[in-house]
Amino acid sequence: MKRLPAVLALLALIGGALVLHLTKPSDEDLQGPFVTYAGFGEQVEGRDLTWEAEYAYLADRLTAPGWTGETDGIWLVIEGTIGSKLGITTPDVSVRVGERIYEASDRPGDAVLGDSLDAGLPQAGAFAFELPRSVLESEEGTHVTARIANGFRVRLDSAIDMVLDLTQLDHRGTAALPQPGMATP
């Protein structure tokens, strides 16, 4: 009978250790980004970046002055205003479809956002992503995450995420990209 309290205490310690092990955050959770979620028409802020999404649509073909974007896939275009709060930065913008990540295209050249941002001088325009057409028929196409951050692998910094359902977006045959420029207040 004298051993019963010791055995119970040992079992309680083992149980506590098991609970701690099972609820321990992953390395990704410990070092991942601090995410702010954005919706259309609302300005959100991360540590350095600001973002306001205005519109998103799909297009089979994109045009810009001196450029035509043909693809076997589909273009996802997200129009909005992006800015830097602290200093000169080049944002990293990507779209996650399931386990695959697609970076914003630089094929349209100066017709899309993505170049350096100066602090306090927000730019309006669009990001364009070339995606395989198969994502429109996949279950993954209903839950796509666009991420705007200061780097590709964001660790212990902020990121701005938007969740999109590609099946609910307008689909255009040909679309003209808006000319990027300084955002007007």
DRENTIRO-420017 format. One record per atom (N, C-alpha, C): y, x, z; residue in one letter. Coordinates in steps of 0.001 Angstrom, whole numbers, plus 500000, padded with zeros to 6 digits. Each point is the difference from the previous one (the first is absolute). Example, Ala and Ser with C-alpha at 12.3 -4.5 7.8 and 13.67 -1.06 7.14 Angstrom:
494310513190507800A 501190499110500000A 501200500900500000A 501050499650499280S 501190500820500060S 501090499230500730S 
This chain:
498812500798500000M 501188499202500000M 501267500851500000M 499922501210500564K 501174500851500024K 500371500485498594K 499040500008499098R 500273500476498639R 500608498908499118R 499893498751500338L 500492498905499175L 501500500129499693L 500887500258500972P 501421500163499668P 500246501183499055P 499262501087500169A 500166501163499122A 499541499664498586A 498902499288499859V 499484499613498681V 500982499039499329V 500531499036500738L 500972499066499456L 501280500726499563L 500440500944500793A 501188500781499642A 499744500809498724A 498810500595499877L 499637500762498804L 499958499094498777L 499405498818500122L 499941499049498893L 501408499539499598L 500878499795500997A 501381499615499710A 500715501114499229A 499781501257500380L 500609501135499288L 499480500102498573L 498705499839499824I 499403500059498658I 500539498851499148I 500075498792500582G 500550498847499282G 501453500222499613G 500778500556500907G 501409500284499712G 500139501033498894G 499166501038500043A 500039501028498950A 499623499401498648A 499038499106499982L 499591499347498759L 501136499138499445L 500669499249500858V 501128499172499565V 501114500884499438V 500312501091500671L 501029500921499501L 499625500571498640L 498745500368499835H 499533500568498732H 500101498970498875H 499621498767500259L 499997498964498971L 501402499511499642L 500956500130500897T 501363499520499740T 500993501118499689T 499524501217499903K 500867501149499713K 500582499870498592K 501303500181499837P 500595499929498667P 499467501112499101P 499912499708498703S 499560500999499034S 501113501029499795S 499651501119499366D 501013501009499690D 501086499411499103D 499606499124499071E 500974499365499119E 500962499129500797E 499474499281501000D 500868499177500840D 500948500858500833D 499525501136500469L 500824500869500845L 501098500709499221L 499726500315498710Q 500953500785499225Q 500559499256498795Q 499643498738499843G 500446499216498861G 501467499638500066G 500475499341498965P 501420499643499952P 500336498821500900P 501279499888500314F 500547498846500690F 500452499048498891F 499253498931499788V 500206499143498837V 500937498838500321V 500956499791499099T 500853498830500004T 499615499187498774T 499782498704500166Y 499591499151498888Y 501210499309499392Y 500034499978498672A 501124499427499264A 499557498755499252A 500895499051499900G 499831498832499156G 501129499980498991G 499934499085499064F 501049499916498981F 501289499457500620F 501109500629499640G 501302499536500437G 500421500454501387G 499217500849500650E 500408500493501318E 500093501521499964E 501066500531500572Q 500160501445500062Q 499279500509501240Q 499135500986499798V 499272500607501115V 500333501485500031V 499823500582501188E 500320501409500180E 498836500739500625E 499786501208499512G 499127500954500655G 500895501018500681G 499433501130500378R 500802501035500651R 501117500477499080R 499678500225498718D 500989500515499066D 500272499051498837D 499026499227499574L 500151499185498803L 500337498548500320L 500756499387499096T 500230498561500041T 499464499418498694T 499528498754500047W 499428499374498815W 500236498501500057W 500416499443498873E 500083498553499857E 499388499637498657E 498866499328500037A 499320499568498777A 500612498707499522A 500276499934498707E 500585498796499432E 498975499184499229E 499121500684499263Y 499108499278499104Y 498840500914499601Y 498849499426499736A 498854500753499471A 499352499161498913A 499539500663498952Y 499341499300498900Y 499034500943499290Y 499176499418499150L 499056500755499179L 500467499938498550L 499730501052499240A 500362500014498583A 498940500761499213A 499757499539498783D 499070500702499116D 500663501209499356D 501327499933499872R 500755501053499321R 501384500065500644R 500514501225500193L 501339500192500555L 500888500679498972L 501281499672500062T 500962500673499136T 501179500480500841T 500607501065499528A 501219500569500568A 500709500704498852A 501270500315500154P 500681500709498910P 499241501273499603P 499558500047498749G 499302501183499490G 498551500122500429G 499417498966500575W 498613500094500479W 499310498641499934W 498740500017499586T 499158498804500030T 498707500373500687T 499638499245501009G 498803500286500789G 498829499145499585G 499150500569499158E 498756499338499611E 498915500436500977E 499069499108500308T 498909500339500900T 498783499138499688T 498822500528500256D 498780499201499917D 499850499160501258D 500748500369501033G 499953499303501277G 501098498969500088G 500624499968501159I 501074499045500277I 501075500731500802I 501248499654499796W 501094500576500768W 500337499081501166W 500114500567501183L 500562499311501160L 501397500564500182L 500994499128500023V 501390500422500159V 500547499365501270V 500590500830500855I 500642499508501217I 501471500412499932I 500870499002499952E 501436500252499942E 500592499897501395E 500954500873500290G 500628499954501308G 501065501062500160G 500416500177501247T 501018500984500353T 499437500918501063T 500105501306499765I 499487500999500936I 501127500949500383I 499967500458501242G 501023500928500454G 499461500972501029G 500751501057500208S 499683501003501019S 501093499927501067S 499592500128501252K 500965499936501104K 500415501381500493K 499106500994499891L 500237501267500674L 500380501166499092L 499480500049498807G 500266501150499149G 499396499796498628G 500050501041499189I 499431499932498662I 498481499947500126I 499394499028499321T 498547499862500034T 499507499424498684T 498770500293499674T 499330499411498851T 498870499144500540T 500119498680499888P 498976499138500586P 498678500100499249P 498913499814500727D 498672499896499397D 499642498525500018D 499733499444498837V 499706498575499885V 498645499845499339V 499122499251500658S 498646499826499485S 499528498581500248S 498911499646499331V 499360498708500170V 498531500255500313V 499515499344501056R 498580500104500362R 499301498716499572R 498979500178499163V 499141498895499565V 498604500343500484V 499550499350501051G 498715500366500607G 500100501410500546G 499111500866499556E 500000501401500442E 500779500913499055E 500490499470498888R 500696500821499007R 501507499937500212R 500649501141499761I 501458500094500142I 500588500375498639I 501017499248499584Y 500695500245498743Y 501451500342500315Y 500456501134499505E 501379500438500218E 500930499290499014E 501262499843500397A 500995499438499089A 500081500883498761A 500090499368498847S 500006500725498739S 501339500691499763S 499921501204499436D 501216500683499573D 500105499972498472D 499068499283499344R 500021499906498537R 501295499398499467R 500592498986500664P 501259499467499478P 501200500924500189P 499794501156500631G 501086500968500180G 501109499467500877G 501241500078499506D 501171499585500780D 500125498485500140D 499077499245499425A 500085498541500053A 499426499423501294A 499404500849500846V 499434499510501266V 500572500786501169V 499895499398501179L 500406500677501225L 498989501090500324L 500370500915500863G 499060501021500420G 500618501372500129G 501168500190499387D 500667501296500139D 500584500130501393D 500674501078500223S 500589500258501311S 501005498936500393S 499959499675501287L 500953499068500584L 500956500782500886L 501277499701499902D 501002500595500887D 500238499050501163D 500222500553501171A 500238499177501194A 501185499069499787A 499782498725500328G 501067499021499931G 500343499492498617G 499254500412498975L 500271499559498632L 498757499322499423L 499748498748500364P 498788499322499540P 500008499771498486P 498803499964499430Q 499828499791498571Q 499210498723499753Q 500393499256498995A 499289498797499588A 499275500299498693A 498834499418499841G 499224500212498786G 498579499528500205G 499047500704499394A 498606499564500062A 499055501189500127A 498856499732500613F 498865500907499991F 498950499356499100F 499336500783499172A 498975499475499093A 498680500707500283A 498927499228500034F 498663500518500273F 499072499576498875F 499276500951499441E 499024499697498953E 498645499820500668E 499480498772499937L 498749499655500674L 498953499602498973L 498716500172500334P 498963499500499097P 500028498468499979P 499755499424498854R 500022498542499852R 498948499329500873R 498948500723500326S 498909499426500793S 500437499582501405S 501109500550500517V 500431499608501349V 500433498547500058V 500389499430498857L 500432498609499991L 498840499044500263L 498791500400499612E 498830499152500213E 499243500354501270E 500396501068500677S 499269500440501187S 500553499338501257S 499171499915501002E 500438499474501289E 501070500898500602E 499931501313499708E 500980500948500529E 501403499730499477E 500112499338498839G 501299499700499414G 500797498968500775G 499347499320500931T 500709498998500795T 500645500598501246T 499713501267500264H 500551500647501200H 500321501461499659H 501114500200499312V 500447501318499553V 501157500424500893V 500009501262500429T 501068500482500866T 500842501049499279T 501290499699499855A 500951500981499475A 500593500732501198A 500042501331499939R 500522500808501110R 501136500888499514R 501074500001500785I 501153500868499749I 500143500895501215I 499987501313499763A 500056500959501106A 500658501288499529A 500171500928500928N 500590501299499671N 498968501014499525N 498735499648499981G 498976500928499565G 498719499267499661G 499097500687499309F 498742499380499567F 499092499689501176F 499749500971500839R 499168499809501193R 500930499929501209R 500395498806500350V 500966499803501074V 499301500151501341V 500480500934500809R 499467500210501351R 501151499987500988R 499870499158501002L 500984499921501082L 501423499819499485L 500145499210498943D 501295499665499444D 499939498539499573D 501072499476499506S 500016498586499639S 499588499802498546S 499528498787499718A 499675499565498647A 500365498523499904A 500369499582498805I 500320498600499753I 498921499451499077I 499307498953500434D 498921499395499224D 500372498591499574D 499552499649498804M 500097498624499489M 498613499591499555M 499571498829500414V 498706499488499571V 500246498996498879V 499304500200498874L 500168499163498822L 498667499384499586L 500065498817499452D 498846499358499376D 500275499996498508D 499326500881499257L 500273500133498573L 499713498713499241L 499087499199500489T 499646498766499302T 501107498957500101T 500967500180500889Q 501090499044500181Q 501309500443499336Q 500016501201499417L 501230500503499387L 500172499467498584L 501269499882499569D 500285499649498612D 499399501057499094D 499485499571498846H 499395500919499034H 500770499855498690H 500631501094499597R 500806499999498777R 499291500824498940R 500200499623498762G 499457500799498908G 500736501327499913G 501315499933499752T 500852501179499932T 501167499790500961T 500338501052500746A 501110499915500955A 500869501248499865A 501298499790500095A 500948501111499971A 500291500441501425A 499859501299500255L 500301500522501337L 501523499967500222L 500412499621501206P 501447500038500282P 500477501447500076P 501186500243499547Q 500562501350500059Q 500300500337501457Q 499425501082500542P 500297500341501400P 501424500496500154P 500540499751501191G 501351500457500265G 500354499782501455G 501203500343500353M 500463499838501362M 500018498524500365M 499540499688501204A 499991498613500458A 501409499602500402A 500375498796499654T 501313499513500386T 499867499233501322T 500925500222500926P 499900499335501300P 500230498513499918P 
